[in-house]
Amino acid sequence: MTEPPKKITDDPYGAAILIRRLITEQGMAYWRRYLAAFGLMAVSAATTAGSAYLLGEVINQAYVNKDVRGIAILSLVTVVIFTIKGAATYGHSVILSQISNAILANNQRRLFAKLMSESIGFFSARHSSEFLARLTAGASSVTQVLSLLINAVGRDLLSLIGLIIVMVTQDPYMALFGLLVAPPAMLVLRKLVKRVKGLAHNQFSGTTDIMEIMQESLQGIRTVKAFTLERTMGERIDASIAAVEQTNNKMARVSNRASPLMETLGGFAIAGGLMYGGYRVVAMGATPGQFFSFLTAFLLAYEPAKRLARLNIELNSNLIGARKLLEIVDGPASEPDDSDKPALKLTTACVELRDVTFAYRADEPVLNRMSFVAEPGKMTALVGPSGGGKSTVLALLLRLYEVTKGDILIDGQVISGVSRTSLRRQTAYVGQDVYLFRASIRENIAFGRPGAGEAEIIAAAKAACAHDFIMSFPLGYDTPVGEHGAQLSGGQRQRIAVARALIKNAPIILLDEATAALDSESEKQVQEAIGHLCQNRTTIVIAHRLHTIMHADAILVVEGGEIVERGRHDDLLRRGGRYASFFRLQHRDAAPALAPLSASA
């Protein structure tokens, strides 16, 4: 049984559907400006055709009528025509550029807004360079497609129509002969389109690979240097660059393969026109003006005809980038807007996990029916071996992921039933790997609460034990922190992060091993800052260094996604269970313990 033939609507990103979408969804928003540009293109096309016709009149006035006055008048008209053409060309070029810039900016905003509506899981399987490529190449491809279409219709097609009218009026038979070159050219170009699609896809993928390797090499430059990976990373990017270079060379050969045919066919047409036109002038008494007018129109028509012939190739090349953009924009948001849900209303900020089960992958649970209550205004510590599910608890509390089974409640409200924005506004998070934005110290602190005043920023920095080191810099709070905060030490970055959490003034604090990567002196300073942060707030802290949570109000030992022990520090030591084993192991191997972090400091 034979399969039914495919329809163009079978592929939602097929060329025809994509073009229609780009015109209706994006181009139509600027139809008035496109109409103005189209009108100016029509003027430009008319002047082009008029100049070809005018040349014939000049030849007749000069060589047939011997009329100097007529030549002067026609010369003046020529100046006017070309002046009008220049003004019209300038006008439609500026208008189209402005439209393209507006569409480009709009698509970049759309893509960024869509990415901000995706969940953490969406990004975990992808590389950030892919989105950078879609943001730049994909968004610009949309404008290229629309520009190609409007230029093809408004500039090339109208110019071609005007010039064909001139050719037909001067000599219809010779015009028909000149048009015979089009069918064989179309057949050749049609075969090239499929090849161009595949090469354009490879170009996009290869460029993304180059960006990925470049980004990883620069962001991981310390590791590259420490492990002498310069040559290895160089070989990786060389291979990707070579692949893209090879693809680009193939694209150059394929996309330009029609040029020899077009030039050859054009040469035959021009040669035939010269012979036939010359014969008419010499043997049949035709005026030389007709011949020169026709020949000028034919030569002027050659370039727009060639561009129209290549239009399909150019469109399909750019449609790949447009498709890459729309594939992301069209997809359902993995973290859809839920602003219609009620806001979280806090009274005591009591956090409860009730039989919570969660798995990143099916049949591989990370948490297994976990239940506990984090009392209001107190510190609850999660400890245990790596991979037990501690960090997952914080991610679920922030709704970076949704629970598989069970419920998380805050003051009796199931958090899946409230808006994410209201939930996240009530929580402050400080992790082990602090992310600082490439901005000043002041701006990074203020990100905790946009619009915060200078006095509030300084107060938060002082409470985070950061004010003194900030003021030691020549620029103070205006000191740039560099990419990822690279110009600050680990302890300084952590204290900036604590200040950012402090200025938020959230009633729920989530700490994920916030001192694990610090030396003893920095740890002591960050502990003091965290003590201010946690004061009278519901705090859930993850810690590997057990001396930092000895005075926690509740300690939960998490293993294999379950709570295997719970209690206070002294009680757990007396039981001699898993917590006692962890503590004795650290106490034996570690340096003298630092002062414990107090929940009421």
N, C-alpha and C positions, 0 to 999 in steps of 0.2 A: 504494500500500500504506500503510495507516494505521499510525502508530506505536503500540506497546503503551502502555497507560496507565501513568503513573509511579506507583511505589509510594512509601510514606513512607520506606522504607529506602534509596531511591536517593540521598538527600541525607544524608551522615553528620552534618550539622549542622542537619537539619530539626528543627522544634519538638518533635515527639513523641520523636525519638531523643535530643535534647538534654535534655529533661525527664527521661526515663528514666535517662540517664547521671548527671545531677546528683543524682537521688534515690539510685541504687544506689552510685555511686562516692564521693559526698560526704555525702549526708544519712544513709545507713545507718550510718555510723561513729558517729553520735550518736543512735541509735535509742532508747536508754534515756531520754535526756534529752528527746527528742521525745515519747516516750510519757508522761513525767511532765507535759510542757506540754500534751499532748493531753488528759490526764485533768483538768487544771485548767481547760482550755477547756470540757470537758464540764460541769464544775461551774458555770462561768460561764453557759453556755448554759441549763442547767437552772434557774438562779436567774432568768435573764431571762424564760423561759417561765413560771416560777412567779409572778413579780411580775405578769405580765399576767393570769394566772388569779386571783390573789389580789385584784386590783382589782374583779373581778366580785363576789366574796364580800363585800368591804367595801361595795359599792353595795347589795347585797341586805340586809345587816345594818342599814344605815343607813336605807334608804327602804322596805324591805318588812317586815323583822322589828322595826325600831325597837329594836335590841338594843345598848345602849351597851357592855355588858361584852364582847360579841362583837367590836365595833369595836376596843376596847382590845387585846384579844388579837391580832387580825389586824394591828393597828399594830405591836405588839411583834414579831410574826413578820416583818413587812416590814423592820424594822430589822435583824433577824438575817439575812434573805435578802440584803439589800444589803451588809451587812458581809462575808458570805461571798463575794459576787460581787466586791467590791473586793479582798479578799485573793487570790482565785483569779486575777483579772485581773493583779494585781501579780506573782504568782508566774509565770504563763506568759509575761508580757512580759519579765521578767528572764531566764528560762531561754532564750527564743528569742533575746534579744539576745546572751547569752553564746555560744550556738551560732553565731550569725551572725558574731560577732567571731572565733571560733576558725576558722571556714571561710574568712573573709576573710584572716586572717593566714596560713593554710596555703596558700591559692592565691597569695598574694604571694610566699611562700617558694618555691613550686613554679615560678612564672614566673621569678623571679630565678635559681634554680638551673639552669633550662633555658637561660636566656640565657648563663650562665657556661659552658655546655657547647657553645656555638656558636663557629664559627671566625670569624676576622677577615673573611673574604669574606661571611659572612652579614650582617654589620652594614654593609658598605660600600655596599650598595644600599638601605639603609633609614635613616630619621632616628630619632634617639634619642627624640624626643617621642612617636613611635608606641608605643614600649614603655612610656613613662610613662603614656600613656592606657590601655593594656591592663592595666598594673599597678594603676591606681586604679579606673577605671570598669569595666573587665572583671571584676576580682576582686569588686568590690562588687555587680555585676549577678548573680553566682552566688548570693550570699546573699539578694538581693532575690527571685530566682525561688523559692528554697526557702522563704523567709518567706511569700511570697504563697501558695504551695501549702498550707503547714501552717495558715496563718490562714484560707484559704478552706475547708479541710475542718474544722479544729478549732473555729474561731470562728464563721464565717459559716454554714456548712452545718449544724452542730449547732444553732446558735441558730435557724436557719430551720426545721429539723425540729421542734424543741421548740415553736416558736410556731405552726407549722401544726397540730400535735397539739392545742394549745389551741383554735385556730380550729375544727377539725373537731369537737371535743367540744362546743363551744358551738353551732355551727351548720354542719353539713356542706355544705348547699346554698350558703350564702354563702361558705364557704371555696373551693368549686369555682369560683364566679364570680370570686373574687379571683385565682385562679391562671390565669385565661384571658388575663391580660396578658402572660404569659411568652413564648409562641410568637412574636408579632410582634416583640418586643424582640430575641429571639435572631437572627431573620433579618437585622435591621438591623446588629447587632453583628458578625455573620459577614462582612458585606461590608467592614467597616472594618479588619479584621485585616491584609489584604494591604497596604493603604495605610500602616498603622502600621509594618510591617516596613521598607518603603523609607525612610520618614522617620526611623526610629530609626537606620538605617545612615548616612544623611546627617548626622544629629546627631553620631554618633561620629566620622565622618571630618572634619566641620567643626571639632569641638573639638580634634582632633589637629592640624589646620592652625593653629589659634590658638596652641596650645602650641609648635608648631614655630617660628612667626614670633617669638613672645615669647622663646623660648630663644635663637634666633640673634641677635636684637637685643641681648639682655643680654650674651651671651658675646662678641659682636663689637662691644661698645659703643664701643671705641676707633676702630674702622673707621667706625662709624656717625657718630661725632662728627667724625672727621677729614675725611670726605667729605660732611659735612652731609646725611646720609641720613635724618635724623629724619622729615622729611615723607614720604619714599618708604616707609620702614618703617611709618609711621603709616597711609598709604594701603593698604598690603598687609594690615595687621591689621584695618583698618576694613572692607575688602572681605570678609575671612573672618568677622569678627564679624557683619556685616550678613547674610551667607549663613546663619549659624547662627541668628541672630535670626529670619530669615524661616522657616527650617525649624521652629524651636520654635513659632512662631505657627501654622504649618500643623498641627503635631502637636497643639497646644492645640485647634484647631478640629475636627480629625478625632477625637481621643480623647474629646472632650466632645460630639460630635455626637449621641450617643445620649441625652444627658441630657434634652433637651426631650421626646423621645418617651417616655422612662421616666416623667418627671414627669406628662405628659399622661395616659398610660395609668393611672398610679397615681391621678391625680385622678378619672378615670372610675370606677375600682374603688372608691375610698373613697366617692365620691358615691353609687354604687349600693348600697354596704354601708349607708350612713347611711339611705337611703330604705327599703331592705328591712328593716333592723333596727328602724328607728323604726316601720314599719308593723306588724311582729310584736309590738312592745311595746304599741302603741296598740290595734290591731285584733284581735290573736290572743292577748293575755294573757301573752306571754312576759315573763320577769323582766327588769328593766333591767340587772341584773348580767351576764346573758348578753351583752346588747348591748354594754355597756362593756368586758367582758372580751375579746370578739371584736375590737372596734374597736382596743383597746390592742395586742392581739397582732398585728393586721394592720399597724398603724403601726410597731410595733417590728420587724416582719419586712421592712419596706420597705428599710431601709438595707443589711442583709446580702444581700438579694436583688439590690439594685443593684450591690453590690460583686462578687457572684458573676457577674452579667451582664457586668461589665467585666473579669473575670479574664483572659479570652483576650487582650484588648488589652494589659493590663498585662504579662502573661507574654511576649508577642511583642516588646514594647518592650524588656524587660530581657534577653531571649534573645540579642539582637544583641551586647550587651557580653559575655555568657558565651561566645558563639561566637568573638569576637575573642580572648579569653583562651585558649580551648582550641585554636584553630588554631595558636598558638605552642607550647603545652605538648605537643600531640599529635605535632607534626612530629618526624621523626628528627633527632637531634643531629648537626650538621655536624662537631662535634669530639667524637665519642663517648668515653665512659670506656674507657680502655685500661689500667686499673690491674692487669689480669690478666697483662699483658706483663711480662717481666723488667725489673728496674731497670738503668739505665746504670751500669756499673762502670768507674771511671777508674783508669788507672795513670799515664800520662804526659800525658793530655789532648791527643792528636794529632788534629787535625781534617782530614778529607779529603773533597773533592768529587770524585766520579768520574762523568764524562760526564753531568752534571746538566742536564736540560732542563726548563723550566717556562714555563707560559703562564697568564695570568689569564683570557684569553678564547681560545677555540678558534682555531687557525690564526694566532695572534699571539704567537709565542714571545718571552719576555723574556730567558730564558737559553737558550743553544744549546750543548749538550754541553760545559759548563764543567767543567774539572778543575784542581784545585790542592791542595796540602797546606800547612796551617798548622802549622809545627813547634812541638813542645811548649816552653812557656816562652818563646816568641819572639813578636815582633810582625809580623803580616802586614797590609800596608796595601792597600786597594782604592782606586784613583783613576781619574778619567776623567770625561767629560762627563755631565751629568744625563740620566737616562733610560736609562743603559746597563745597569742591573740590579744595581747595587751593594747598595742597600738590600734588594732581593729576596733576596740571598744570606743576609743576617742573618735575615730573616723565615723563610726555609727552615730555617736552623740552629735556630731556636726552634720549628720546626714550627707556626708560625702558618698556614702553607700546606704542602701536601704536594707533593713533586716529581712532575712528570709522567713523566719518565724518568730513569734513572740512580739513583745512591745517594749519600747523605751518611753518612760513617762517623766515629765518634769512638773512638779506640783499637781500630779494627777492627770495631766494632759498628755495624751499620746502624741509624740513629736511628729509622727507621720501625718497627723491631722491638722498641724499648724503650718504656716508658711515658713519656708527655709530662712528667708530674710530675717523674720522676727526671732527665729531660734538662734541664728548666728550672731545677731546683734546682742544677744544676752550672754554670749560666751566669749572668752578670750583664750587664745591658744598660743603656747610657746613650745616649740619643738627643739630637738637636738640640732637639727640642720636648719639654722636660721636663714631665712631668705630676706635679704635687704635689696630694695630696688636701687637702680642706678640714679641716685638723687642725693640731696644733702641729708645730713643727720636730722635736721628740722623736719624735712618732708617725710622721712621714714618714720619718725615718731608720730607725726600728724596723720599718717595713713590709718592709725588706730581709730581716729575720729576726725574725719575731714571737717575743716572749718574751725578746728581748735585754735585758741588764741595763743600768743607767745607765752603769757604767764602760765597757762596750762601745760604747754610743752615743757617749759623749764621745770615746773613742779613735778611732772612725771619723770623727767630725767633725774632730778634730785632723789626722788623716792626709789628710782632704779639704780642708785649709786653710779650714775653715768655723767652727772653734771661736771664733776671735777676733770675727768679726762677729756670731755668735750671742750671745756674752756682752755685746756692746754694746747689745743690746736690753734694755729694762727687765725683761721677763719671761724673758729667756734662752731656754732650750730649750722653755719653755712658750709661746713666741710663736706665735700663729696665723699661718698663711701666707696665708689667704684662698683664695677660689676659684681653682683652677689655680695657686696660688702667687702671686697678683697683688700681694701686699704685699711681695714680695721683688724684687730686681733680677734681670736675666738671669743674671749671674755667680753671684749667691747661690743661685739656683735650681739651676744646674748643679752647684755644689759640694755642695748638699744631695743631689742625685741621685747624685753620686759617693760620698758618705758612705753612702747607701742601698745602693749596689753593694758598697762595701767591707765593710760589716757582714755581707753575705751570704757573704763569703769563698769565692766560687766560683772554680774553677780555670780557667774559660774566660770571657774578657771580650769583649764585643761593643760597639763604639763607633761610633755613626752620626753623624758630623759634630758631635761634642759641643762644639766650640768655634766653629762656623761663624758663629753669630749674635752673637758677643761682641766687645766693644771690645778693644784691645790689652792694657790693664791686666788686665781680667777674664780674657782668654784666657791670659795668663801665669800667673795664679793657678789657673785650672782645669787648665792643662797640668801644673802641679806636682802637683795633686791626682790627676790621671789617671796621672802617673808612679808614684805610690805604689800606685794601684789595679792597674796592669799588672805590677808587679814579680813576676818568676818565674811569671807566668801566661801561658797561651796567649791571645794577643790578636789579634783581627781588627778593624781600624779602617777606617772610611771617612772620607776627608778630601778637601776641596776646596782647603784651604790647604796647599800641598805642603810648606812649611817646617816644618809640624808633624810630618811623617813622614819627614824626611830620614834619620834614623838607624834607620828600621825595618829589620828583618832581611830582609824580602822586600816588594817593591812590585809589585803587579799592576795593569796598566792595562787597564781594562774598557771596551769599546765594543760596542754592539749585542749585548749578552749574551754576548760572548766575551772571552777574555783575549788581547790583541794584543801585549802586552809583559810581561816579568817580569824582575826582578833587583833589585839594590841601587841606591841613589840615584846613586852615582858611576858605576856601570856603565851605567845607563840614560842619564845625561847624555852619556857618551862615545859612545854609539850614535847620538845625534842623532835619535832617533825621536819618537814621539808624546809620551812623558813629557818629553823635553827641550823640545819645543815648548810644552807646558803650563807647564813651570817657567820658561822664558824670558819667556813672556807674563805670568805672575804677578810675576816678579822686576822686570820693567820697569814694571808698573802699580801694584804694591803699595808700601806704606811699607816702611822697613827691616825685614828679617825678624826675627821674634822667635827666641829660643833654641829650637832644635828639640826635639821631644818624644823623649826617650830611652826605648827599650824596657827598659832596665835601670836607669832612674833610681831 
